[in-house]
């Protein structure tokens, strides 16, 4: 019998172990990998990441991952976390302009001055999609853990599932069909973060 597993993409962009450990606690079978075959055969994909946008996209290219991600994201559950969320958009203005994966329209820019940068610590999310699969059993204005200096300017408001106020209204998550992505770190967000990861794993199991 085919056993479902989540491929966590390892492209030398940090925070892999904490994401893996958190998903294992949900009961998920997890494979940390940059193998194209393992990712193709996975039931779902998680793209985590911390650090610089340009370095991350270059690392993905080194492992020949961008085209694979663009194909696989169309047909299986996908979760992007922090930098893995930002990489889904067209480009980032961090340092020089760096092209992203271009899955969604929009770009990444620095949080405006007037607040402490980076945005580190707990902050509330305002849930916009009340039927969100990831936010099942999560109440509005719950706190989650953020660490970032840049944020997504999302062109398509219909995919935004939550926002967070930090000087400006930041897009803190998106959700469209089988694609989910979070600016905050569920693996660092205590029980509520675990609920989100459990919701993702439940969704993976439901999807055939």
N, C-alpha and C positions, 0 to 999 in steps of 0.2 A: 504494500500500500504506500502511495506517495505521501511523504511527510512534509508538511508545510514548514518553511523557514523564512526568516527575514535576513536579507543580506545587508549588513552595515558596511558601507563603502569606506575603505581605509585608503586615504590618499595623502597621508602625512599632514593632516590639517587639524590634529588635536582632538581631544575630549572623546575619543573612541571608547575607552575602557568604561567610563562612567555611563555612557549611553548603553553599551552592551550589558553591563551589570544590571542596570535598571530594567531593561527589556527581559533579561533572564528571570527577574523576580516576578514578571507577569505570567511566567510559564511558557514564554515564546522560545522556540528553537532559533538560535542566532548563529550566523556565520559572519565573522569579521573578515573582509576580503577585498582585494582589488582584481580578482580573477574575472575575466569577462564571462567565462562559462558559468561560474558559480552565481554571478549576478543575473545572467539570463535565466537560469533555472530556479531562481528564488521565487517565492510566493509574493514577496514584497521587498521594497528597498527603503533603507534609511540613509540619508545623506546628512551627517553631522558636520561640524566644523567650527573652529575659532581661528582668529588671526586675520591676515591681510587678504583681501579679495583677489588681488593680482597673483599672489603666490598660490592661492587655492586653485584658481582656474588653470594656472600653469601645471600644477601637480596633476590635475585631472587629465590634462593633455598628455603628460608623460606616460600615464597608464592607459592611454587611448580610451578614456571613459566618456567624454562629452557626447559623442554620437550614440553610444550605447544607452546612456541615460535618457537621451531624447527619444529613443525608440521604446525603451522599457517603460518609461513614465506614462505612455499612452495605454498600457494594457494591464498594469498591476498597481496595487496600493503603494503609495510613495509618501514618505515623511521627510521633510527637510527641517533641520534644526539650526537656528542662529545663522551662521555663515552659509550653511546648506540651504537655508531659506533665501538668502540674498542672491545666491548664485543662479536662482531660477529666472532672474530678470535680465534685461537686455545689456546693461552695463553698470559700472560703478565709477564714480568720480574720485575715488580714493587714490591719492598720488596721481599717476597718469590714468587716463581713461582705459579701463579694462573691460573687454566684452565678456558678458555672462553667457549663460546657456540659452537665453531668449525664449524660455517656455512661456513666459508672460510678459506683457507690455509694462514698461516701467523701468526705473533705474534706482541706484543706491547713492545716497549723498550723506554728508556729515550732518549730525544733529546740530541745529543752529545754536549759536552762542547764547548765553543767558542762563544756562543750566550747567551743572557739573558734568563734564565729559571725561571719561566714558560714563554712560548710564549703567551703574552697577547697583544691584540689590533688588529688593522686592518692590513690585509695583502692580497696581490693579489692571485688570483687563476689562474692557467694556464689550460684552458679547453681542455681536450684531446678527449672527445666524443662530436663531434659537433652536433650529433643528439640526445644528452641527453634530456630526457623528463623533468628533473628538471631544466636544464639550458636554457630552451626556453625563449627568450627575455632577456637573460643575455649575455653581451659582454665579450669577453676574457679579462683577467687582471682586472676584477672588484675586489673591496676590500670587504672582509667579516671579521667578528669579531671572533677571536680565543682566547681560554683560555685553555692551556694544557701544561703539562710537558713531556708527553709520546706520541709516535706516532706509527702508524701502519706500519710494514714491510710486505707489501702485496706480496704474492708469485705469484699470477696470475695477470700479468700486464694487461690482457685484460679487467678486471673489473674496473680498475682505470679510473675515469671520469675526475678528475682534480688533479693537484699537486700544492704545494706552497713551495717556497724557503724560508727556515729559517735555514741557515747554511748548511743544506742538503735539498734535494728535498723530501718533506713530501707528503704522499698521503693525500689529503684533501677531497676526496670524491670517492665513488665507486657506480657503477650502474650495475646491472645484472638482466635482465628480470623485475620482479616486486619488486626487492629489491634495495633500495637506502640508502645511509648512508653518513653522513657529519662529518668531524672533526670540522668544524666551527659551529657557532651558528646562524642559519638563523633568529631566533626570536630576536637576538640582532643586526642584520645587516641592520637595516633601510629598505628602500623601496626595495632594491635588495633582501634582505632576505625574505621580504613578497612575492616578485615575485616567489621565489622558493617554498614557502609554498602554494601559489595559484596554481602553476604548479602541486604540489603533489595532492592537493584536486581535481583539474580538472581531473587528471589521475584516482583517486579513482572513480569519478563519471562516467568516461568512461568505467571502467572495470565491466560492468554488473550491 
